[in-house]
Amino acid sequence: MKILKKYPYILLLELLLAAIVVILSACFDAPDSTIDESSNKRIKILVFSKTKGFRHKSIEKGVSRLKELGKTKNFDVEHSEDSGLFTTNNLNQYNAVVFLSTSGDILDEPQQKAFEQYIKDGGGFMGIHSATDTEYDWPWYNGLVGAYFLNHPKQQKATIEILNKDHPSTSHLPNQWERFDEWYNYKSISEDINVLANLDESTYEGGANGENHPIAWYHEYDGGKAFYTGGGHTDASYDEPLFLDHLYGGLMYVTGEK
């Protein structure tokens, strides 16, 4: 007590240092959440994987990896195959909707209208692999996803030429990206898409789109943002760090984070 009375500034200094430690601890312990700056809320996405045609075995792996990605990058992921979620009120809670290897006619007319309104209100869309094998009788969706599936050869290695590295989905990728997957040929390709990556048909067998064979693209569409990647047929795709970062970059674009 004699020391404190003689040197009161020592107690003050100790209290000040303790306060600094508490503040710094709070800063470093706080999660680096992905925040929607417009609402100051965590990003939330809906992963939708309903199929009415071919069903990919990799869907379950894709869902699992996207949920893990959400935990790592601090955004919320909800998965469903219930098309009843496609109402105007319900869709408004999501920053983006992901069609993960969907196929066939998966939404009825009222659900289609609700999804159209969601995009017009600024919602985001990401399509993975057979999202292009979906809703062939819905011209608006053709414009949103950017192309329709035509056919594919056997699964094999191919080289992807990265055309634009200024996009978050491709900035980390090598200029020549070689990987194994099922490579789609496309039809009804929109002239409005911005192609990020092109398949080099000289590096594999069965390409049918020629020198201009897009395999990943993005664009603004009817008020919202859309991104598509043709990869993701195989389970192994979702174990590839480069491919997962590719998906995360696409999500950041369509949610307006990048």
Secondary structure, 3 states (H helix, E strand, C coil): CHHHHHCHHHHHHHHHHHHHHHHHHHHHHCCCCCEECCCCEECEEEEECCECCCCCCCHHHHHHHHHHHHHHHCCEEEEECCHHHCCHHHHCCCCEEEEECCEECCCCHHHHHHHHHHHHCCCEEEEEHHHHCECCCCHHHHHHHCCEEEECCCCEEEEEEECCCCCCCCCCCCCEEEEEECCCEEECCCCCCEEEEEEEHHHCCCCCCCCCCEEEEEEEECCEEEEEECCCCCHHHHHCHHHHHHHHHHHHHHCCCC
